[in-house]
Amino acid sequence: MANLKYSPVRHDHEAFLAKARGREGFAEAYDALELEYHVAGQLLKARARAGLTQDVVAERMGTTKSAVSRLESAGKHTPSLATLRRYARAVGCDLQIKLVREK
């Protein structure tokens, strides 16, 4: 079997957004999902800090890897608080939700 090395592709999210915002309708659609993107980003960061794979998180949550994948993708799934709490525990975190007065 060939000896393959994993080489992640660099992704400059800010450059991507700058380019994409030039497309008609992108800014409105992206901004409408801001909270979902933020939550998904927090999930990914917590899992990365814990050094866990989606498989391990799924096992700890008593679910499947595909369910964890759906949780970590913004805009396609709206998880319940109970599911977010189970995910938080699986990656060694507490779930905190706060309401912040609008500016």
GROMACS elastic network, one bead per residue, 0.5 to 0.9 nm:
[ bonds ]
;  ai    aj funct       b0    kb
    1     4     6  0.88751   500
   11    14     6  0.88784   500
   11    15     6  0.86067   500
   11    16     6  0.80387   500
   12    15     6  0.54095   500
   12    16     6  0.62377   500
   12    17     6  0.87413   500
   13    17     6  0.61131   500
   13    18     6  0.85598   500
   14    17     6  0.51090   500
   14    18     6  0.61171   500
   14    19     6  0.86728   500
   15    18     6  0.50649   500
   15    19     6  0.62657   500
   15    20     6  0.85104   500
   16    19     6  0.53213   500
   16    20     6  0.60029   500
   16    21     6  0.85106   500
   17    21     6  0.58294   500
   17    22     6  0.87324   500
   17    27     6  0.89495   500
   18    21     6  0.54484   500
   18    22     6  0.71221   500
   19    22     6  0.57091   500
   19    23     6  0.77136   500
   20    23     6  0.55367   500
   20    24     6  0.88313   500
   20    26     6  0.66387   500
   20    27     6  0.79725   500
   21    24     6  0.75942   500
   21    25     6  0.81455   500
   21    26     6  0.56080   500
   21    27     6  0.52837   500
   21    30     6  0.86944   500
   22    25     6  0.87154   500
   22    26     6  0.75057   500
   22    27     6  0.80276   500
   23    26     6  0.56418   500
   23    27     6  0.78586   500
   24    27     6  0.76588   500
   24    28     6  0.88562   500
   25    28     6  0.55920   500
   25    29     6  0.62793   500
   25    30     6  0.86243   500
   26    29     6  0.52063   500
   26    30     6  0.59104   500
   26    31     6  0.83535   500
   27    30     6  0.51813   500
   27    31     6  0.58935   500
   27    32     6  0.84231   500
   28    31     6  0.52023   500
   28    32     6  0.60899   500
   28    33     6  0.88612   500
   29    32     6  0.51894   500
   29    33     6  0.67086   500
   30    33     6  0.53376   500
   30    34     6  0.63830   500
   30    37     6  0.87196   500
   31    34     6  0.50035   500
   31    35     6  0.84826   500
   32    35     6  0.79203   500
   32    36     6  0.87836   500
   33    36     6  0.52718   500
   33    37     6  0.61887   500
   33    38     6  0.86206   500
   33    74     6  0.76195   500
   33    75     6  0.64007   500
   34    37     6  0.52103   500
   34    38     6  0.61547   500
   34    39     6  0.87261   500
   34    74     6  0.89954   500
   35    38     6  0.50082   500
   35    39     6  0.61934   500
   35    40     6  0.85855   500
   35    74     6  0.87564   500
   36    39     6  0.51957   500
   36    40     6  0.61331   500
   36    41     6  0.85080   500
   36    73     6  0.84678   500
   36    74     6  0.51229   500
   36    75     6  0.57584   500
   36    76     6  0.89848   500
   36    78     6  0.84053   500
   37    40     6  0.51090   500
   37    41     6  0.60313   500
   37    42     6  0.85941   500
   37    73     6  0.79020   500
   37    74     6  0.50596   500
   37    75     6  0.72689   500
   38    41     6  0.50746   500
   38    42     6  0.62345   500
   38    43     6  0.87443   500
   38    74     6  0.82284   500
   39    42     6  0.50629   500
   39    43     6  0.62881   500
   39    44     6  0.87351   500
   39    72     6  0.82451   500
   39    74     6  0.76595   500
   40    43     6  0.51187   500
   40    44     6  0.62865   500
   40    45     6  0.86612   500
   40    71     6  0.71764   500
   40    73     6  0.59840   500
   40    74     6  0.55343   500
   40    75     6  0.88672   500
   41    44     6  0.51643   500
   41    45     6  0.61303   500
   41    46     6  0.85784   500
   41    72     6  0.75765   500
   41    73     6  0.87399   500
   41    74     6  0.84076   500
   42    45     6  0.51191   500
   42    46     6  0.60942   500
   42    47     6  0.86048   500
   42    72     6  0.88882   500
   43    46     6  0.52267   500
   43    47     6  0.62458   500
   43    48     6  0.86103   500
   43    71     6  0.81389   500
   43    72     6  0.62764   500
   43    84     6  0.89498   500
   43    87     6  0.81303   500
   43    88     6  0.80148   500
   43    91     6  0.88678   500
   44    47     6  0.52094   500
   44    48     6  0.61002   500
   44    49     6  0.85926   500
   44    72     6  0.65033   500
   45    48     6  0.50500   500
   45    49     6  0.60580   500
   45    50     6  0.85445   500
   46    49     6  0.51237   500
   46    50     6  0.62180   500
   46    51     6  0.86209   500
   46    88     6  0.80169   500
   46    91     6  0.64336   500
   46    92     6  0.81914   500
   46    93     6  0.75350   500
   47    50     6  0.50685   500
   47    51     6  0.61846   500
   47    52     6  0.56176   500
   47    53     6  0.73699   500
   47    54     6  0.81214   500
   47    57     6  0.79602   500
   47    88     6  0.88909   500
   47    90     6  0.87056   500
   47    91     6  0.56423   500
   47    92     6  0.86891   500
   48    52     6  0.63023   500
   48    53     6  0.80896   500
   48    91     6  0.88348   500
   49    52     6  0.79168   500
   49    91     6  0.83521   500
   50    91     6  0.58011   500
   50    92     6  0.70162   500
   51    91     6  0.85952   500
   52    55     6  0.80271   500
   52    56     6  0.61050   500
   52    57     6  0.66341   500
   52    91     6  0.73846   500
   53    56     6  0.53045   500
   53    57     6  0.63850   500
   53    58     6  0.85806   500
   54    57     6  0.50853   500
   54    58     6  0.59649   500
   54    59     6  0.85398   500
   54    64     6  0.86175   500
   54    65     6  0.55837   500
   54    66     6  0.83737   500
   54    68     6  0.62162   500
   54    69     6  0.70709   500
   55    58     6  0.51067   500
   55    59     6  0.62154   500
   55    60     6  0.87078   500
   55    64     6  0.73406   500
   55    65     6  0.51659   500
   55    66     6  0.88513   500
   55    68     6  0.81942   500
   56    59     6  0.50739   500
   56    60     6  0.62120   500
   56    61     6  0.85701   500
   56    65     6  0.82687   500
   56    90     6  0.84688   500
   57    60     6  0.51066   500
   57    61     6  0.61059   500
   57    62     6  0.84872   500
   57    63     6  0.84598   500
   57    64     6  0.87731   500
   57    65     6  0.77791   500
   57    68     6  0.73425   500
   57    87     6  0.72213   500
   57    90     6  0.56880   500
   57    91     6  0.67681   500
   58    61     6  0.50342   500
   58    62     6  0.59110   500
   58    64     6  0.51165   500
   58    65     6  0.52895   500
   58    66     6  0.84161   500
   58    67     6  0.75451   500
   58    68     6  0.60936   500
   58    87     6  0.84061   500
   58    90     6  0.81566   500
   59    62     6  0.50370   500
   59    63     6  0.61434   500
   59    64     6  0.70878   500
   59    65     6  0.80818   500
   59    90     6  0.86624   500
   60    63     6  0.78096   500
   60    86     6  0.84651   500
   60    87     6  0.83701   500
   60    89     6  0.84957   500
   60    90     6  0.54460   500
   60    91     6  0.85906   500
   61    64     6  0.83645   500
   61    68     6  0.89355   500
   61    83     6  0.85598   500
   61    86     6  0.59186   500
   61    87     6  0.64326   500
   61    89     6  0.82312   500
   61    90     6  0.60842   500
   63    66     6  0.84791   500
   63    67     6  0.66207   500
   63    68     6  0.76634   500
   64    67     6  0.52198   500
   64    68     6  0.65867   500
   64    69     6  0.87438   500
   65    68     6  0.50969   500
   65    69     6  0.61516   500
   65    70     6  0.86920   500
   66    70     6  0.62145   500
   66    71     6  0.86726   500
   67    70     6  0.51019   500
   67    71     6  0.63461   500
   67    72     6  0.87897   500
   68    71     6  0.50198   500
   68    72     6  0.63101   500
   68    73     6  0.88314   500
   68    87     6  0.83233   500
   69    72     6  0.51536   500
   69    73     6  0.64019   500
   70    73     6  0.52612   500
   70    74     6  0.80858   500
   70    76     6  0.71940   500
   70    77     6  0.63832   500
   71    74     6  0.75656   500
   71    76     6  0.84524   500
   71    77     6  0.65409   500
   71    78     6  0.77957   500
   71    79     6  0.67198   500
   71    83     6  0.88784   500
   71    84     6  0.84827   500
   71    87     6  0.89247   500
   72    77     6  0.88988   500
   73    76     6  0.65713   500
   73    77     6  0.74719   500
   74    77     6  0.70797   500
   74    78     6  0.86660   500
   75    78     6  0.74144   500
   79    82     6  0.80761   500
   79    83     6  0.60407   500
   79    84     6  0.65655   500
   80    83     6  0.51885   500
   80    84     6  0.63500   500
   80    85     6  0.86019   500
   81    84     6  0.50107   500
   81    85     6  0.60153   500
   81    86     6  0.86004   500
   81    95     6  0.88394   500
   82    85     6  0.50341   500
   82    86     6  0.62630   500
   82    87     6  0.86782   500
   83    86     6  0.50879   500
   83    87     6  0.61959   500
   83    88     6  0.85799   500
   84    87     6  0.50338   500
   84    88     6  0.60878   500
   84    89     6  0.86502   500
   84    95     6  0.71689   500
   85    88     6  0.50534   500
   85    89     6  0.62605   500
   85    90     6  0.86008   500
   85    93     6  0.87607   500
   85    94     6  0.73156   500
   85    95     6  0.57091   500
   86    89     6  0.51840   500
   86    90     6  0.61293   500
   86    91     6  0.88275   500
   86    95     6  0.89330   500
   87    90     6  0.50024   500
   87    91     6  0.64247   500
   87    92     6  0.86722   500
   87    93     6  0.83770   500
   87    95     6  0.87420   500
   88    91     6  0.53893   500
   88    92     6  0.61888   500
   88    94     6  0.56503   500
   88    95     6  0.58055   500
   89    93     6  0.53750   500
   89    94     6  0.64173   500
   89    95     6  0.80449   500
   90    93     6  0.75212   500
  100   103     6  0.89460   500
